[in-house]
């Protein structure tokens, strides 16, 4: 007996498909963009496709953000503050270890960061604004003897890259980031294909300190020969002791700290430079530069980008560190027109202590043997020039925590002796202040708050 009613399954499936297509078309019409989920295989990229509108403009978006943006501004920014409304943009969040691609103010993809530059090494990845300088499908690091696939260079020694591998093709330990930011190789290729030379990058790594102000014992300042000096906490910005900190003086060989910093940012460490009839890696040349104040090496480093351009870079870097009273005219420190004051030099010391401690470590190295490209060994000893200026960072254990202070000396007859006297003062004041804190004799101590320098 024939049925009076039946269900047309073929028609239903066809109608369902049409309905789905209409929903998709409507979504495209409303948003103008569609982000299709991409499944991840064992060898495929870990791309996470998202749709994210740009946050409402905040106060910092009115700023012109660039490589010369002041550090204290960078330290207060969030990634949302920095995303431009037009063009391509990359944000590398070294706190949450995620790299995000933006286009026209909208986040279009996120990738997990597998590793970043090792802390205290020349490859420690610093927060700030950068641009894509160069792209290489495979970059060979001649010092480490490894290849970095899908490399995007955004500063001298800093790259976004895929998983490194050795000459035999075997992958390097996953914790190795080289100089910069390591993604999976597939993710790095996706980012490589997205970027163009000149694409802006913001590396986010906020400075946060939970340290409270130190209580110092009220010990009189030591007699020293320096016209200007400062002792201040590099982590909190507290100024413990100071004199004539706004007066500018010639800084002589202290210039080399900035020379080393710019060399680290501007010159790849596996580049070779010929000095004194021998050829060395740039990274090795920082030892005689800082330990012996070698003028020939300072001159050679500056010439890699053209001496004038290198000195300009030093002045731009000083500006980015809020060193408003600092000026450089050479990279060697031989000119009396290289000037700064204690306030500015503290900002340099604080930055080096946080982001580039290896430079301070090199400056304090007693001796070093350098191996030239020819195989010849050059032995160098750390030498001290008596007069002039100095920057040092000292550390004192207080309640189980290392408390660091910058000791700045300017226009001194014997800066080594002056720096030591101020170091001894800080050490004794901090240790005895710890014993006093919490007792009834608080009038015996220097009580915070101190004058603070904004970091």
Secondary structure, 3 states (H helix, E strand, C coil): CCCCCCCCHHHHHHHHHHHHHHHHHHHHHHHCCCCCCCCCCCCCCCCEEEEECCCCCCHHHHCCCCCCCCHHHHCCCCHHHHCCCCCEEEEEECCCCEEEEEECCEEEEEEECCEECCCCCCCCCCCEEEECCEEEEEEEECCCCEEEEEEEEEECCEEEECCCEECCCCECCCCCCCCEEECCHHHHHHHHHHCCCCCEEEEECCCCCCCCCCCEECCCCCCCCCCEEEEEECCCCEEEEEECCCCCEECHHHHHHHHHHHHHHHCCCCCEEEECCEEEEHHHHHHHHHHCCCHHHHHHHHHCCCHHHHHHHHHHHHHHCCCCCCECCCCCCCCCCCEECHHHHHHHHHHHHHHCHHHHHHHCCCEEEEECCCCCEEEEECCCCCCEEEEEEEEEEECCEEEEEEEEEEEECCHHHHHHHHHHHHHHHHHHHHHHCCCCCHHHEECCCCEECCC
